[in-house]
């Protein structure tokens, strides 16, 4: 945690802290009794669903802020889903071992109903990043609050089996797009999760070996094909950046933010995707016109902080805070500096106005506020 004294006046500090505390309360109030975090309680396409990826980052934010029980309940929800799909996971791993992998449609979904069931709505479902992110987040949470990982050992083992058998498969990215590519942010989520669980020392020797090998191979693939012009790229063989890459620098710490690659990636995202603090997903984005995402502003802020630039990190927090509406709700994106304004109406007609509140946005704001010392993380 970094202290921001001298960069933020007391009045502003109080406002930033109040939004962080209100965000923790909002997430806790909206958490389902099952433990799931609804992505957004009102947005038509997200209502009634929880993602492993988004939810794991939400749980990490709550854990860092001291809401340990809330985070544990989410991880219990994840664990229940995985254990209930033991036969499916075993089948997927066995088919991959036999050299006849199952089709994408038979892989685990990326999102589930709040009760833990499969969704009935058509979705871009095969994504691997969430399963790596949950491994990383549960390991961080257990270490942070001195919780025995034995509580989640069975689903952890199943996740390791799933990822070590399938980590290199092309799949949809964070944004439910580009399923034919192998995405660097996805590889980073997987490597970070497998390494965190190996470091936790809870796996048997066989899984430790396979998880270590898969993580090392994913790192090598990023090194060999996931860079261009000295920075990380959107997918293997690409030349463009995506703001999701910031997660590899922080909070995953998979790539050292002070290294040449880390600094070059921050610079590329900052110069290409950051407009006055608001960060786009990628330059060709047309979703709701391609607006600016406050949660990505916070990811960039975490990366700035990890690189030693506290002032720029604080600026990112300020920008994200300014997106909150009068009720304190923080949106998925804002219609500022649109990349393609002609596409806005099409998405509004399809799904309604932009998601607000988006719990992932609130959580990333909290995470950055904790790291900056705006709000203290407390142990329950």
C-alpha positions as CSV (number, residue, x, y, z in Angstrom):
1,X,0.0,0.0,0.0
2,X,1.3,3.5,-1.0
3,X,0.5,6.7,0.9
4,X,-0.7,9.6,-1.2
5,X,-0.1,12.4,1.2
6,X,1.0,15.5,-0.7
7,X,-0.7,14.4,-3.9
8,X,-4.3,14.6,-2.6
9,X,-5.7,17.4,-0.4
10,X,-7.7,16.4,2.7
11,X,-11.1,17.5,1.2
12,X,-10.5,15.5,-2.0
13,X,-9.1,12.6,-0.1
14,X,-12.3,12.4,2.0
15,X,-14.3,12.4,-1.2
16,X,-12.2,9.6,-2.8
17,X,-12.3,7.6,0.4
18,X,-16.1,8.0,0.8
19,X,-16.7,6.6,-2.8
20,X,-14.4,3.6,-2.0
21,X,-16.3,2.8,1.2
22,X,-19.6,3.3,-0.5
23,X,-18.4,1.0,-3.3
24,X,-17.6,-1.8,-0.8
25,X,-21.1,-1.4,0.8
26,X,-22.7,-1.5,-2.6
27,X,-21.0,-4.7,-3.7
28,X,-21.8,-6.3,-0.3
29,X,-25.5,-5.3,-0.6
30,X,-25.8,-6.6,-4.1
31,X,-23.9,-9.9,-3.5
32,X,-26.4,-12.8,-3.9
33,X,-27.1,-15.1,-1.0
34,X,-25.4,-17.8,-3.1
35,X,-22.2,-15.8,-2.8
36,X,-22.2,-14.8,-6.5
37,X,-21.5,-11.2,-7.5
38,X,-24.0,-10.1,-10.1
39,X,-22.2,-8.3,-12.9
40,X,-24.8,-5.6,-12.9
41,X,-28.2,-5.8,-11.2
42,X,-30.2,-4.0,-14.0
43,X,-28.3,-4.2,-17.3
44,X,-30.4,-6.4,-19.6
45,X,-27.5,-8.6,-20.9
46,X,-25.8,-9.1,-17.5
47,X,-28.7,-9.3,-15.1
48,X,-28.8,-12.6,-13.2
49,X,-25.3,-13.7,-14.2
50,X,-21.9,-13.8,-12.6
51,X,-18.5,-14.2,-14.3
52,X,-15.5,-16.0,-12.8
53,X,-13.3,-13.3,-14.3
54,X,-15.2,-10.2,-13.2
55,X,-16.2,-11.8,-9.9
56,X,-12.7,-12.8,-9.0
57,X,-11.5,-9.3,-9.5
58,X,-14.5,-8.1,-7.5
59,X,-13.6,-10.6,-4.7
60,X,-10.0,-9.5,-4.8
61,X,-11.1,-5.8,-4.3
62,X,-13.3,-6.8,-1.4
63,X,-10.6,-8.9,0.1
64,X,-8.1,-6.1,-0.2
65,X,-10.5,-3.7,1.5
66,X,-11.0,-6.0,4.4
67,X,-14.4,-7.6,3.4
68,X,-12.9,-11.1,3.8
69,X,-16.2,-12.9,4.4
70,X,-17.7,-11.5,1.2
71,X,-14.8,-12.7,-0.8
72,X,-14.8,-16.1,0.8
73,X,-18.5,-16.5,0.0
74,X,-17.7,-15.8,-3.7
75,X,-14.9,-18.4,-3.7
76,X,-17.3,-20.9,-2.1
77,X,-19.7,-20.2,-5.0
78,X,-16.9,-20.8,-7.5
79,X,-15.9,-24.0,-5.7
80,X,-19.4,-25.4,-5.7
81,X,-19.8,-24.8,-9.5
82,X,-16.5,-26.6,-10.2
83,X,-17.1,-29.6,-8.0
84,X,-20.6,-30.0,-9.5
85,X,-18.9,-30.2,-12.9
86,X,-16.2,-32.7,-11.9
87,X,-17.2,-35.3,-14.5
88,X,-17.2,-32.7,-17.2
89,X,-13.8,-31.4,-16.2
90,X,-12.3,-34.9,-16.0
91,X,-13.7,-35.7,-19.4
92,X,-12.3,-32.5,-20.9
93,X,-8.8,-33.2,-19.4
94,X,-8.9,-36.9,-20.5
95,X,-9.9,-36.0,-24.1
96,X,-7.1,-33.4,-24.3
97,X,-4.6,-36.0,-23.0
98,X,-5.8,-38.5,-25.6
99,X,-5.2,-35.9,-28.4
100,X,-8.9,-35.5,-29.2
101,X,-10.0,-32.4,-27.4
102,X,-13.6,-31.6,-27.0
103,X,-15.2,-28.9,-29.1
104,X,-15.4,-25.4,-27.7
105,X,-19.1,-25.8,-27.0
106,X,-18.3,-28.6,-24.5
107,X,-15.8,-26.5,-22.5
108,X,-16.8,-24.8,-19.3
109,X,-18.9,-21.6,-19.6
110,X,-17.5,-18.2,-18.7
111,X,-20.6,-17.1,-16.8
112,X,-23.2,-18.8,-14.7
113,X,-26.6,-17.9,-13.2
114,X,-26.4,-16.6,-9.6
115,X,-27.6,-20.1,-8.5
116,X,-24.6,-21.6,-10.3
117,X,-26.4,-23.0,-13.3
118,X,-25.7,-22.7,-17.0
119,X,-27.3,-19.7,-18.6
120,X,-30.2,-20.1,-21.0
121,X,-29.3,-17.1,-23.1
122,X,-26.9,-17.5,-26.0
123,X,-23.4,-16.1,-25.1
124,X,-19.8,-16.1,-26.3
125,X,-19.0,-18.6,-23.6
126,X,-15.7,-20.4,-24.0
127,X,-13.2,-18.3,-22.1
128,X,-10.2,-19.6,-20.1
129,X,-9.1,-16.3,-18.3
130,X,-11.7,-16.5,-15.5
131,X,-10.4,-19.9,-14.3
132,X,-6.9,-18.6,-14.0
133,X,-8.1,-15.4,-12.4
134,X,-10.0,-17.3,-9.7
135,X,-7.0,-19.4,-8.8
136,X,-4.9,-16.2,-8.5
137,X,-7.5,-14.4,-6.5
138,X,-8.3,-17.2,-4.0
139,X,-4.6,-17.7,-3.4
140,X,-4.1,-14.0,-2.8
141,X,-7.1,-13.9,-0.5
142,X,-6.0,-16.9,1.6
143,X,-2.6,-15.4,2.0
144,X,-3.9,-12.0,2.9
145,X,-6.3,-13.2,5.6
146,X,-4.4,-16.3,6.7
147,X,-7.1,-18.7,5.5
148,X,-6.4,-22.4,5.0
149,X,-6.7,-23.1,1.2
150,X,-7.9,-26.6,2.1
151,X,-11.4,-25.0,2.2
152,X,-11.2,-24.8,-1.7
153,X,-8.7,-27.6,-2.4
154,X,-11.1,-29.8,-4.4
155,X,-12.1,-27.1,-6.9
156,X,-8.6,-25.8,-7.1
157,X,-7.4,-29.2,-8.2
158,X,-10.1,-29.4,-10.7
159,X,-9.2,-26.0,-12.1
160,X,-5.6,-27.0,-12.4
161,X,-6.6,-30.1,-14.3
162,X,-8.8,-28.0,-16.6
163,X,-6.2,-25.4,-17.3
164,X,-3.1,-27.6,-17.7
165,X,-5.0,-29.7,-20.3
166,X,-6.4,-26.7,-22.3
167,X,-4.3,-23.6,-21.5
168,X,-3.1,-23.0,-25.1
169,X,-6.4,-23.3,-26.9
170,X,-7.8,-20.3,-28.7
171,X,-10.9,-18.9,-27.0
172,X,-12.9,-15.6,-26.6
173,X,-11.0,-12.8,-24.8
174,X,-12.0,-10.7,-21.9
175,X,-14.5,-8.9,-24.1
176,X,-16.2,-11.9,-25.6
177,X,-14.5,-11.4,-28.9
178,X,-11.9,-12.9,-31.3
179,X,-12.4,-16.6,-30.5
180,X,-9.8,-17.8,-33.1
181,X,-6.9,-16.1,-31.3
182,X,-4.7,-17.0,-28.3
183,X,-4.9,-13.8,-26.2
184,X,-1.9,-12.5,-24.2
185,X,-4.2,-11.3,-21.3
186,X,-5.7,-14.8,-21.2
187,X,-2.3,-16.5,-21.1
188,X,-1.4,-14.1,-18.3
189,X,-4.4,-14.9,-16.2
190,X,-3.7,-18.6,-16.6
191,X,0.0,-18.3,-15.8
192,X,-0.7,-16.0,-12.8
193,X,-3.3,-18.4,-11.4
194,X,-1.2,-21.6,-11.8
195,X,1.9,-19.9,-10.3
196,X,0.0,-18.6,-7.4
197,X,-1.4,-22.0,-6.5
198,X,2.0,-23.7,-7.0
199,X,3.5,-21.1,-4.7
200,X,0.8,-21.8,-2.1
201,X,2.1,-25.3,-1.8
202,X,-1.3,-27.1,-1.6
203,X,-1.1,-29.2,-4.7
204,X,0.2,-32.8,-4.9
205,X,3.5,-33.5,-6.6
206,X,1.9,-34.5,-9.9
207,X,-0.3,-31.4,-10.2
208,X,2.6,-29.2,-9.0
209,X,4.7,-30.4,-11.8
210,X,2.0,-30.0,-14.5
211,X,0.9,-26.6,-13.2
212,X,4.5,-25.4,-13.1
213,X,5.2,-26.6,-16.6
214,X,2.0,-25.1,-18.1
215,X,2.7,-21.7,-16.4
216,X,6.3,-21.8,-17.7
217,X,5.1,-22.6,-21.2
218,X,2.6,-19.8,-21.2
219,X,5.2,-17.4,-20.1
220,X,7.5,-18.6,-22.9
221,X,4.7,-18.2,-25.4
222,X,4.1,-14.6,-24.3
223,X,7.9,-13.9,-24.5
224,X,8.2,-15.5,-28.0
225,X,5.0,-14.4,-29.7
226,X,3.2,-12.0,-27.4
227,X,5.4,-9.0,-27.9
228,X,5.9,-6.4,-30.7
229,X,8.1,-3.4,-30.7
230,X,9.2,-4.2,-27.2
231,X,5.7,-4.3,-25.6
232,X,3.0,-6.9,-25.0
233,X,0.3,-7.2,-27.6
234,X,-3.4,-8.1,-27.8
235,X,-2.9,-11.7,-29.1
236,X,-0.1,-13.9,-30.3
237,X,1.3,-12.4,-33.5
238,X,-0.5,-9.1,-33.2
239,X,1.1,-5.7,-33.1
240,X,-1.6,-3.7,-31.3
241,X,-2.3,-3.4,-27.5
242,X,-5.3,-4.0,-25.4
243,X,-5.9,-2.4,-22.0
244,X,-6.5,-5.8,-20.4
245,X,-2.7,-6.3,-20.7
246,X,-2.3,-4.0,-17.7
247,X,-3.5,-6.9,-15.4
248,X,-0.3,-8.8,-16.2
249,X,1.7,-5.9,-14.6
250,X,-0.6,-5.3,-11.7
251,X,-2.2,-6.8,-9.8
252,X,-0.8,-10.1,-11.2
253,X,2.9,-9.0,-11.1
254,X,3.5,-11.5,-13.9
255,X,5.5,-8.9,-15.8
256,X,7.6,-6.5,-13.8
257,X,6.2,-3.1,-14.4
258,X,9.7,-1.6,-14.1
259,X,11.2,-3.9,-16.7
260,X,11.7,-2.7,-20.3
261,X,8.7,-4.7,-21.5
262,X,6.6,-3.5,-18.6
263,X,7.4,0.2,-19.1
264,X,7.0,-0.2,-22.9
265,X,3.5,-1.8,-22.5
266,X,2.4,1.0,-20.0
267,X,3.6,3.6,-22.5
268,X,1.8,2.0,-25.4
269,X,-1.5,1.7,-23.6
270,X,-1.1,5.2,-22.1
271,X,-0.4,6.8,-25.5
272,X,-2.8,4.8,-27.6
273,X,-5.8,4.2,-25.3
274,X,-5.7,6.7,-22.5
275,X,-7.4,10.1,-23.1
276,X,-7.2,12.4,-20.1
277,X,-7.5,9.5,-17.7
278,X,-10.2,7.5,-19.5
279,X,-9.0,4.3,-21.0
280,X,-10.4,2.5,-24.0
281,X,-10.4,-1.3,-24.4
282,X,-8.6,-1.2,-27.8
283,X,-8.4,1.2,-30.7
284,X,-10.9,-0.7,-33.0
285,X,-13.6,-0.9,-30.2
286,X,-17.1,-0.1,-31.3
287,X,-19.1,-1.5,-28.3
288,X,-21.5,1.4,-27.4
289,X,-19.3,3.5,-29.6
290,X,-16.0,2.6,-28.0
291,X,-16.1,4.7,-24.9
292,X,-13.8,4.9,-21.9
293,X,-13.9,2.3,-19.1
294,X,-13.2,3.5,-15.5
295,X,-12.3,-0.1,-14.5
296,X,-9.5,0.0,-17.1
297,X,-8.4,3.5,-15.9
298,X,-7.9,1.8,-12.5
299,X,-6.0,-1.1,-14.1
300,X,-3.7,1.4,-15.7
301,X,-3.4,3.2,-12.4
302,X,-2.3,0.0,-10.7
303,X,0.3,-0.4,-13.4
304,X,1.5,3.2,-13.0
305,X,1.8,2.6,-9.3
306,X,3.7,-0.7,-9.8
307,X,6.1,1.2,-12.1
308,X,6.7,3.8,-9.4
309,X,4.6,6.6,-10.8
310,X,2.3,7.5,-7.9
311,X,1.2,10.8,-9.4
312,X,-0.2,9.2,-12.6
313,X,-1.8,6.4,-10.6
314,X,-3.6,9.1,-8.5
315,X,-4.8,10.9,-11.6
316,X,-6.3,7.6,-12.8
317,X,-8.2,7.2,-9.6
318,X,-9.5,10.8,-9.8
319,X,-10.8,10.2,-13.4
320,X,-12.6,7.0,-12.4
321,X,-14.2,8.7,-9.4
322,X,-15.5,11.4,-11.6
323,X,-17.6,8.8,-13.5
324,X,-19.8,8.1,-10.5
325,X,-23.3,9.4,-10.8
326,X,-25.3,11.3,-8.2
327,X,-26.3,8.0,-6.4
328,X,-22.7,6.8,-6.4
329,X,-23.1,4.2,-9.2
330,X,-20.1,3.7,-11.4
331,X,-20.7,2.6,-15.0
332,X,-19.1,0.1,-17.4
333,X,-18.1,2.9,-19.7
334,X,-18.8,6.5,-20.4
335,X,-19.6,8.1,-23.8
336,X,-16.5,10.4,-23.8
337,X,-13.9,10.5,-26.5
338,X,-15.9,7.8,-28.5
339,X,-13.9,5.9,-31.1
340,X,-17.0,5.3,-33.3
341,X,-20.1,7.3,-32.3
342,X,-22.1,5.8,-35.2
343,X,-22.3,2.5,-33.3
344,X,-23.8,3.8,-30.0
345,X,-27.4,3.7,-31.1
346,X,-27.2,0.1,-32.3
347,X,-26.1,-1.1,-28.9
348,X,-28.6,1.0,-27.0
349,X,-31.4,-0.4,-29.2
350,X,-30.1,-3.9,-28.6
351,X,-29.4,-3.9,-24.8
352,X,-30.5,-0.5,-23.4
353,X,-28.3,2.1,-21.8
354,X,-24.8,1.3,-20.6
355,X,-24.5,-0.9,-17.4
356,X,-24.6,1.1,-14.2
357,X,-23.7,0.1,-11.6
358,X,-21.1,-2.3,-12.8
359,X,-19.7,-4.1,-9.8
360,X,-16.3,-4.8,-11.5
361,X,-15.9,-1.0,-11.9
362,X,-16.5,-0.4,-8.2
363,X,-14.1,-3.1,-7.2
364,X,-11.2,-1.9,-9.3
365,X,-11.7,1.6,-7.9
366,X,-11.6,0.1,-4.4
367,X,-8.5,-1.9,-5.3
368,X,-6.6,1.2,-6.6
369,X,-7.8,3.3,-3.7
370,X,-6.4,0.7,-1.2
371,X,-3.1,0.5,-3.0
372,X,-2.8,4.3,-2.9
373,X,-3.6,4.4,0.8
374,X,-6.8,6.4,0.2
375,X,-8.8,3.8,2.1
376,X,-7.2,1.3,4.5
377,X,-7.5,-2.4,3.9
378,X,-8.7,-4.0,7.2
379,X,-8.7,-7.6,8.3
380,X,-12.0,-8.9,9.6
